[in-house]
Amino acid sequence: MKKLKNVLLPAVIILIGAGAAFATSAAKNSPNTVEGYRFDSESQECINTKQCSTVPGDICTWTDPSTSVTYNLHNRISSTMCGNQTLYEPASR
């Protein structure tokens, strides 16, 4: 029984890790997944903040931890200009 645990537990952990890696890769490669950007007024730059989606749903937002102000995220036009395309939170799988 002890030998079975020693073999089975590492195998299960490896399978869970591989499954999680595959799921993350699939989500990043989704055609509906895009990067969400926010405009930083101090640096005057459009900053990549998190992954969003183009599929309608909840608006993709980011909350500034220093001020607790929440901002809607948008597409990027250039390093100093964010767009106005509405982006949405990615769907939970």
Secondary structure, DSSP 8 states (H G I E B T S, - for coil): -HHHHHHHHHHHHHHHHHHHHHHHHHHHT-TTEEEEEEEETTTTEEEEEEEEESSSSSB-EEE-TTT--EEE-B-EEETTEE-----B-----
